[in-house]
Amino acid sequence: MRLLIVSNRLPVVVSKDNGEFTMTKSAGGLVSGMSDFLAGLGKNKSEIKEYVWMGWPGNSVEKEDEDHLRDRVREEFNASPVFLSKKLMDKVYLGFCNRTIWPLFHYFPNYARFDLEFWEEYKRMNEIFRDEVLKELREDDIIWIHDYHLMLLPALLREKVQNPIGFFLHIPFPSYEMYRMLHKESRTAILEGLIGADLVGFHTHDYTQHFLRCVLRILGKENHMGRISMPDHTVEAETFPMGIDFNKFNTMNVSPHITTKNPKRKMVLSVDRLDYSKGIINRLKGFELFLEKNPEWIGKVYLNMIVVPSRTGVGSYKKIKSRLDELVGQINGNFGSMDWTPVIYQYTSLPHKQLIAQYRKSHVALLTPLRDGMNLVAKEYIASLRDQKGVLILSEFTGAAKELSESVIINPNNIDEIADSISEALVIPVKDQIRRNKIMQKRLKRYDVTKWANDFVNALVENTRVTRDSLSKKFLDPELYKKLVSEYRGSKNRIVIVNYDGTLVPFTKYPAMAEPPDALLGLLETLDSQVKTDIVIISGRGKDELDEWLGELPINLTAEHGSWIREAGRKEWRLLKPLSSEWKDEVIPILEMYTDRLPGSFIQERDYSVAWHYHRADIEQASQLVKEVNDHLLSITTNISAHVIHGSKVIEVSNSGINKGELAMHWLSRKEYDFILAIGAGWSDELLFQTMPEHAWSVKVGLSQTAAKYIIKEQKDAISLLRKLGE
């Protein structure tokens, strides 16, 4: 089994100097973390034994060089480049990704800008990646897509292949209130893109819940324990906090680091990429306030600030750099002396060994992002402390804060809190430092980057396997499809029992919009005109509605889930059996109470049933209230002659003893049928499937556990099947 990793960038950056290609390792936590995991493939019990990494090589490549470079990158790095122009990447990476997605997902809407051209290029890049992945893909490959640059890709691939698809987001997923600030088309398309995956992973539980809430409110798709049912697959949203290679940081031997001539001075270390989300300005202001409030520390402590250059071409980043330079000069000018510099400022990226040396030399690590998906620097710092001495000050708005709760957790928006935390950290006893760090190190060692990656891949494989194994046995595959049609055509007496909503017509937002199109009316008439063929349409709708829509057809109709029937060739409706509607006096007041509580919901009363519709209501409020409504109705209907039925955004109450199963037996008892086909899409159709005789064909529309013998994916597949029978 092979793992196909797809990310915006390859693990190497390709450049061409004097006609020769040179390759250097890409920067970033993803490449660092995944490289450690990939190095261990084949050495453990994982089913994954090999991999290929796909992504942009970092620079534009001439057409005549592509084949040569592709072969070299494949041979040296197990990678497959996706060639893109620099112009396209600038519009996607510097454009839509970093001017729209990055600020909104990090809760900086004032930095966010939407440009339709950048969005169109984002879509185009995802389509190019899809085409390249399809060229590389094998039948048994597992696809793992990474990060916000490729959020449309899962659905684009799902349209073409059935391979397991995983997606992991390495930045925060914002709350619904923030996410919906996106342009309407893009906010819908991104969610639809993500739910094309079988497994969507996030760093924290909060991000997972934000995602599920956005899917519910924007797409109207509910979840059960984090699982979302789609027509052709099941999506699972889960939390996987990314780890690091603990042993690499803990055991690496490095040379001592010297930043000051006075070894007695205590170092406060700050390491971050230049970004407005990292809170570097607040950090400096906090350190300045610390010196003002604690003059006894002047000359005894210094801030060693490492800022890694980032997105130097973006205007907002240039402003931050300018403000940063100004603030460092101000602090050093106001507090510094001939033999002491309060802030040692390094605007550079350091190799691992030098960074680990600084981790170990520091007394305090000050990491205060205003918002961060995980912050692996915090984990690296704790892992690097071989003697377990040192204090981590960490923003509560990082994903890492959930795992590193023994550190000093602060609100980075509060300058006073930053200043006070530095003062607190500097005097924490060594014994307490060791106690805290031992706990965090044990946790980081147990859940390292290899465990993180293995957990994700194993969950993807297992979830996909379980879902597909349980459902694939029931799929109406081409052979069964052919057999069904053959038996239909060879039969002497046949009956087709078909549900209306969700089967003959798609589920609609408003029930009144489900009027049958002319093509459907023609298809039903064609089927009914075939010799010795009976068509029965069953529905929970009222008889007046069915009369208006289908009354001119010479077919059998059933209304209110079986209360009323109208036989083909007759105009009058009759009750299936004597019924009472006295129970409505108890049910309707209850539904009226919930209608008052849920704006947009309404009651529809029929002769022998009552429906409570909530498709117009706020979907999140409705999903929370529906269980309460259901429980309340069940508690009273056990003692009266009524039962509760669930539909699409509707709860119905109808007479006990009347259901689609009993109804089916009525129609089947009229003749000896040698061919029986029952097709349905809803919860109430399960009783229909359960009562079918052994030789019957029962077919459920949609992926879900069912009593039906077979499954088809979508409503349009049901129409295609009926059309085939009508030929």
Buried (B, 14 or more C-beta within 10 A) or exposed (E): BBBBBBBBBBBBBBBBEEEEBEBEEBBBBBBBBBBBBBEBBEEEEBEBEEBBBBBBBBBBBEEEBEEEBBEBBEEEBBBBBBBBEEEBBEBBBBBBBBBBBBBBBBBBEEBBEBBEEBBEBBBBBBEBBBEBBEEBBEEEBBBBBBBBBBBBBBBBBBEEBBBBBBBBBBBBBBBBEBBBBBBEEBBEBBBBBBBBBBBBBBBBEBBBBBBBBBBBBBBEBBBEEBBBBBEEBBBBBBBBBBBBBBEBBBEBEBEEBEBBEEEEBBBBBBBBBBBBBBBBBBBBBBBBBBBEEBEEBBBEBBBBBBBBEBBEEBEBBEEBBEEBEEBBEEBBEEBBEEEBBBBBBBBEBBEBEBBBBBBBBBBBBBBBBBBBBBBBBBBBBBBBBBEBBBBBBBBBBBBBBBBBBBBBBBBBBBBEBBBBBBBBBBEBEEEEBBEBBEBBBEBBBEBBBBBBBBBBBBBBBEBBEEBBEEBEEBBBEEEBBEEBBEBBEEBEBBBBBBBBBBBBBBBBEEBEEBEBEEEBBEBBBBBBEBEEBBBBBBBBBBBEBBBEBBBEBEBBBBBBBBBBBBBEEEEEBEBBEEBEBEBBEBBBEBBEEBBEEBEBBBBBEBBBBBBBBBBBBBBEBBBEBBEEBEEBBEEBBEEBBBBBBEBBBBBBBBBBEBBBBBBBEBBBEEEEBBBBBBBBBBEBBBBBBBBBEEEBBBBBBBBBEBBBBBBBBBBEBBBEBBBEBBE
